[in-house]
């Protein structure tokens, strides 16, 4: 069986993103942009921890999610954070021009070569398929 998987070629940190942004005819330096992005990240964390969602237009709505432990508590008195909450997670829902509908229309799909033999084992034996399957 052949399935599609995203291939991540690189992960940019804030400094690399700031440099990339400063190279797009921006009047702001990499340092100024990095400072603004760092402040934005800190403010988003603060707002999320205060119980607010944060929407960045055409990117995502960030929110906090809670994974409850199986079974739940029988009553409010029996409920305990340590016993009844499995974990807390960050959620991001695409919005605007990055919505699922827009991604389906704009995503560029291409055949990728297998990165190692272990990734092709059990996946058809070949590194790709010209009919649109592959990795």
C-alpha positions in Angstrom: 0.0 0.0 0.0 1.2 3.5 -0.8 0.3 6.6 1.3 1.2 10.3 1.2 3.2 11.8 4.1 4.5 15.3 4.5 8.2 15.8 4.0 9.6 18.4 6.3 12.8 19.8 4.7 13.7 22.3 7.4 12.4 23.7 10.7 12.9 27.5 11.1 13.4 29.0 14.5 12.5 32.6 15.3 15.9 33.9 14.3 15.8 32.2 10.9 12.2 33.3 10.4 13.2 36.9 11.3 16.1 36.8 8.8 13.8 35.4 6.1 11.2 38.2 6.8 13.9 40.9 6.7 15.0 39.7 3.3 11.5 40.4 1.9 12.1 44.1 1.2 11.3 44.9 4.8 12.5 48.2 6.3 13.0 46.3 9.6 16.2 44.5 10.5 16.4 40.9 11.5 16.9 41.9 15.1 13.8 44.1 15.2 11.7 41.4 13.6 13.0 38.8 16.0 12.2 41.0 19.0 8.7 41.5 17.8 8.2 37.8 17.1 9.6 36.9 20.6 7.3 39.4 22.2 4.4 38.0 20.2 5.1 34.4 21.3 5.3 35.5 25.0 2.1 37.4 24.7 0.3 34.5 23.0 1.4 32.1 25.8 0.2 34.6 28.4 -3.2 35.0 26.8 -3.7 31.2 26.4 -2.8 30.6 30.0 -5.4 33.2 31.0 -8.1 31.2 29.2 -8.3 33.2 26.0 -7.9 32.0 22.4 -5.6 33.9 20.1 -6.4 34.3 16.4 -3.7 35.3 13.9 -5.6 36.0 10.7 -4.8 33.8 7.8 -2.8 31.4 10.0 -4.5 29.8 13.0 -6.6 30.2 16.1 -4.5 29.0 19.1 -6.2 27.5 22.1 -5.6 25.2 25.0 -7.0 21.7 25.0 -7.5 19.3 27.9 -7.3 15.5 27.7 -9.4 14.0 30.4 -8.4 10.7 32.0 -10.6 7.8 31.0 -13.7 7.2 33.2 -13.9 10.7 34.6 -15.0 11.5 38.2 -18.2 10.3 39.8 -18.9 13.7 41.3 -17.4 17.2 41.6 -16.1 16.3 45.0 -14.3 13.2 43.5 -12.7 15.3 40.7 -9.0 16.0 41.0 -6.7 17.7 38.5 -3.9 15.2 39.1 -6.2 12.2 38.9 -8.7 13.2 36.2 -6.7 15.3 33.7 -4.3 13.3 31.5 -2.6 16.3 29.9 -3.0 19.9 28.6 -2.1 20.6 25.0 -1.8 23.5 22.6 -4.2 23.4 19.7 -4.0 25.4 16.4 -6.9 25.5 13.9 -6.1 26.9 10.5 -8.0 30.0 9.5 -8.5 32.3 6.6 -6.2 31.7 3.6 -4.5 28.8 5.5 -7.8 26.9 6.1 -8.1 23.3 5.1 -10.1 24.2 2.0 -7.5 26.6 0.9 -4.7 24.2 1.6 -6.4 21.5 -0.4 -6.5 23.9 -3.4 -3.0 25.4 -3.0 -0.8 22.6 -1.6 2.0 21.5 -4.0 2.3 17.8 -4.1 5.4 16.1 -5.4 7.0 12.7 -5.3 9.7 12.4 -2.6 12.4 9.8 -2.6 12.7 7.4 0.4 15.1 8.7 3.0 16.3 5.3 4.1 15.7 1.6 3.5 13.9 1.2 6.9 11.2 3.7 5.7 10.4 1.7 2.6 10.2 -1.7 4.4 6.6 -2.8 4.4 5.6 0.1 2.2 5.6 -1.6 -1.1 9.4 -2.1 -1.3 10.0 0.7 -3.8 10.7 4.3 -3.0 7.8 5.7 -5.0 5.1 5.2 -7.5 4.5 7.3 -10.6 0.7 7.1 -10.2 0.6 9.4 -7.2 1.3 7.1 -4.4 4.7 6.9 -2.8 6.0 8.7 0.2 
